[in-house]
């Protein structure tokens, strides 16, 4: 896989708008909930592995 060359006159840099405090809190809450749900799934899988 190589580098992508920018064509002349085209700028591939993308700049998103800044998040509001409300959006930032919603995203943080979602990430925390996601990690809490998946932590339970991962810990139960770890306990069921058979020794090699």
Backbone as numpy.savetxt, mean C-alpha at the origin, in Angstrom:
# Nx Ny Nz CAx CAy CAz Cx Cy Cz
14.10 -5.84 -18.04 13.25 -4.67 -18.04 14.15 -3.44 -18.04
13.84 -2.51 -18.89 14.68 -1.34 -19.02 13.99 -0.08 -18.52
14.66 1.02 -18.74 14.12 2.31 -18.35 13.15 2.81 -19.40
12.17 3.59 -18.97 11.24 4.22 -19.90 11.79 5.59 -20.24
11.97 5.85 -21.52 12.46 7.16 -21.95 11.29 8.09 -22.15
11.44 9.31 -21.68 10.42 10.33 -21.91 10.55 10.87 -23.32
9.45 10.86 -24.08 9.51 11.48 -25.40 9.78 12.98 -25.27
10.35 13.57 -26.28 10.64 15.00 -26.23 9.33 15.78 -26.07
9.33 16.73 -25.13 8.15 17.57 -24.90 7.11 16.94 -23.99
7.39 15.75 -23.44 6.45 15.08 -22.54 7.12 14.90 -21.19
6.41 15.28 -20.12 6.92 15.15 -18.77 6.11 14.07 -18.05
6.76 13.00 -17.62 6.06 11.88 -16.99 5.98 12.00 -15.47
6.37 13.13 -14.91 6.29 13.33 -13.47 4.84 13.66 -13.11
4.28 12.89 -12.17 2.90 13.08 -11.75 2.91 13.65 -10.34
2.19 14.70 -10.13 2.12 15.31 -8.81 0.65 15.36 -8.39
0.33 14.67 -7.30 -1.05 14.63 -6.84 -1.34 15.80 -5.90
-2.63 16.08 -5.75 -3.01 17.17 -4.85 -2.78 16.74 -3.41
-2.50 17.68 -2.51 -2.28 17.32 -1.11 -3.56 16.80 -0.46
-3.41 15.88 0.48 -4.55 15.32 1.18 -5.03 16.27 2.28
-6.34 16.26 2.52 -6.88 17.02 3.64 -6.67 16.21 4.91
-6.84 16.84 6.06 -6.69 16.13 7.33 -7.71 14.99 7.42
-8.93 15.23 6.94 -9.96 14.20 6.99 -9.57 13.00 6.14
-9.08 13.24 4.93 -8.65 12.15 4.05 -7.49 11.38 4.65
-6.55 12.09 5.24 -5.38 11.45 5.86 -5.81 10.54 7.00
-6.77 11.00 7.83 -7.26 10.20 8.95 -8.01 8.97 8.46
-8.82 9.14 7.41 -9.57 8.01 6.85 -8.62 6.95 6.31
-7.59 7.37 5.63 -6.61 6.42 5.07 -5.87 5.71 6.20
-5.48 6.44 7.23 -4.77 5.83 8.36 -5.66 4.81 9.07
-6.95 5.14 9.24 -7.88 4.22 9.89 -8.05 2.96 9.05
-8.18 3.13 7.73 -8.33 1.97 6.84 -7.10 1.06 6.92
-5.92 1.64 6.91 -4.69 0.84 6.97 -4.61 0.09 8.30
-4.94 0.77 9.40 -4.91 0.12 10.71 -5.91 -1.03 10.77
-7.12 -0.83 10.24 -8.13 -1.89 10.23 -7.67 -3.06 9.36
-7.09 -2.76 8.21 -6.60 -3.80 7.30 -5.51 -4.64 7.97
-4.58 -3.97 8.63 -3.50 -4.69 9.31 -4.03 -5.54 10.44
-5.03 -5.03 11.19 -5.60 -5.78 12.30 -6.31 -7.04 11.79
-7.05 -6.93 10.68 -7.74 -8.10 10.12 -6.74 -9.12 9.60
-5.72 -8.69 8.90 -4.77 -9.61 8.30 -3.80 -10.21 9.31
-3.57 -9.53 10.41 -2.69 -10.07 11.43 -3.29 -11.36 12.00
-4.60 -11.36 12.19 -5.27 -12.55 12.71 -5.14 -13.71 11.73
-5.31 -13.43 10.42 -5.21 -14.47 9.41 -3.79 -15.02 9.34
-2.80 -14.14 9.38 -1.41 -14.57 9.27 -0.98 -15.39 10.48
-1.43 -14.99 11.68 -1.01 -15.72 12.88 -1.64 -17.11 12.91
-2.86 -17.27 12.40 -3.47 -18.60 12.39 -2.78 -19.50 11.37
-2.30 -18.95 10.26 -1.59 -19.74 9.27 -0.24 -20.20 9.83
0.40 -19.35 10.59 1.72 -19.69 11.14 1.62 -20.86 12.11
0.51 -20.95 12.83 0.34 -22.01 13.80 0.00 -23.36 13.16
-0.51 -23.36 11.93 -0.93 -24.60 11.30 0.14 -25.21 10.40
1.29 -24.60 10.26 2.34 -25.14 9.40 2.92 -26.41 10.00
3.16 -27.38 9.13 3.75 -28.64 9.54 5.26 -28.53 9.53
5.96 -29.10 10.50 7.42 -29.09 10.48 7.94 -29.88 9.29
9.05 -29.44 8.74 9.62 -30.10 7.55 10.42 -31.31 7.91
